[in-house]
């Protein structure tokens, strides 16, 4: 079938962009090509000395006059032979690279030059630490990995419900659910990994008592198995990340399982009542006055502290304010490390309020709750959703109302508005929009450290 002119032009542009991509500064390819050409040149020079010696001293048939192109001027001869040599070397290098990398390239992938370029760009990206848990943190990570592979996710260990809670009680490990979502979001082959890790076994996998595999997510079992094989939960996380080619690290805020304690407003008695357990707090149906953790004297995970102190940017991720974000900040040492860190500290406010946690909260109410629990000077900038006129329908249980963005002339910390909602589920963030907004904010506030982001999705 003949190719249309537009398709021919598109293929030409693609090939041209692939060639120029190989020439990008810092790709780590040109230096080795130059070295290869130098080696081939020296080898050719040595062979030329040998051939000249044979040519001058050995009797040769007359046909060699034509084979050696002696009827052409020497300069033109050199250009023809040199050009042919360069072309053959280039073709051999390209085909050899494709053959060697073929087992590692999946169908439909971008060209090798583009893949190498993106890998190098992400490797030089800023060091970003994101703190939180649940769907909000994984949504954030899914977008950030487009811009950098130097990502550290610090995840809460207070979850005690569902599959995570069962594994925590039965095996004595940290609840793997939030870690599972972060690993899936940061995995190189995210689509397949997410489907696999989120797969839940149904009732047919239950034993006679209705237990067994029923209700467990495959990713939770995978992490639990890795923890058992490697001897510790944190080592199991690292090995899981390596196996799945995760772009970044996923760390616990502490290696001690936490119990979340909530002081709730009792509307009937106008007093506070205390409940224990993250799942109990979420379904208590009362507003939260304060939360705390048990035990209180846990130690922060050392790698998490080091990551915070070394970060170029620290992001307090969206998600459940009281049950996903604050449990991390209540771990002794985490909040102090954020305050002492040199990086820019940002808080991403939720798009919607959460029933039972943040009903009727405004943006600054979220900030005040963080300061009430973890102290001041944790946040330099707040990123809030400014697209509040999008119609909602079929909102899931637990979702309250849109958090109205009301820009203030002066607020401390300052609030910056972006359209960061997912058009399909407007009560949630869009991962790519959110990552772009964050990188744009970082480039504006720290222009020497952060480049303006490109809207191109990779």
Steps between C-alpha positions, in 0.01 A plus 500: 500500500634846410566730790318834500714817478404596857608159629829523310567842653412367848740206461770739378454726801506199734826375350654848513397548864643157586836592345515835676397339829811282486704821481347656813758626749536285811342189351817299561507360144713736287816446705489127436422548133804727469711242680366227269579707191848574633563130554373412152713778350815370668416146393444621145821698507695193608337294227578777249871486587495126435315537171733776380798283571346211306391732220846648455711185529282208389423435131124546450273433198392797294142470625612653830543829317121514473421336835707761684341786299836635389333668202331740746691787673624408847293763684178381338606141569544583869158667520322208333664233715465705820134576438424137426682396817311748718169385355577135562613572857185701574277229356683230693476693830127566456417141406721360775331727758158392383596133516650528848211706640219310327436268798451804725277706271128429505268528203381853439785661690658826394824496297816398685657847467194661656490241780868561582446877491203483737688267734790746521268797547313333785828395660604867512159605635450658844500295818137499611359346817123445518331419832157345548312185418204358316376600156612862529868415537500246217325750271771755573782251439351387170542851361833587663682203346458671161744772609744326734602157620648645820177447694460379856153418631462494880192296585281470808493173699178559694260317267312222682207421273429263213769276354780711650351474847463124474861451390616736772321299768575154363863546392613784725623711206440862409173553310597459134201664329630855458845371406338284235332798338821704500705221346239449229494873424879524470548176305641531150224286346232667707187378318576130541647536850201701622250240371705220654563667836142623537346162416294367792418138554129429518284275713595192299848520655361493854533207735216344698499789743480763227861602544796373296591725205156658483523879497878513481666711233772318310743789556458470877582129487798569272649755742428274797679212325796722415522615862503138615763395243737792566456501877361852546217710364723788386736263314198333343382841377839574346512164323142536379590839355806355327307210348231732363745767373356770725608856430591609850472361853210417728577525872300470823496797737579250777547123513273476807132433419294791633156513652315819421304661785228753430325746729160553342228755567195330650211720390259336742701567818701794368816327620795319346513126474811301420511216248788286379580376153520673162203307362290583810577872476408510132158341556417662835277762337625781727731793440859465615642731764845347517690183420806341657702183454577204722774434593615861517872428542559327167810576297482649153651283230857632451488490118184710509673766710802503268275534195319799653822681589644442152186585301469786252126503564272343763136448411229430754279292275123517460282231651329439831630781719462334839555135410758513218710817532504592870604155632831550318552847646429375852792255487773662715769647279304526173361852556832623640682369193255684272560822689877455478498402133649727233239409240183688414204368701160478329161377610253374239151561633223254418251573225202397713416471867478156657200391699596425860834681474491841335132593455458874425878554497651778290857494370639683801311269737712214366816704559397591855429134581852409387652778709288405802631145495856537369593858579564808283747563216434176319351655186645765269230488231154346462382362165121507471252418226361810330258319264197493729226544238516146363167314543509192723292187468501152650744589776613198704425463869729697725537790256353824631501818296746692288749709697449853377810687389492855629824679413610735774715807454710394796498160657758314697607271348414628149242305300549444126212377290516263202252291307609160631178296491437180309219570253366144535499508883500870593523428873855371440824641368625436148852361540650675198334835571611487862859409416518780244363750752756394759793516259380836371480635855847367583649657186344837586601504866842337454594587139868415546424148617197400292440527128157597369314175425388386157138405450604205286391172661750213493 
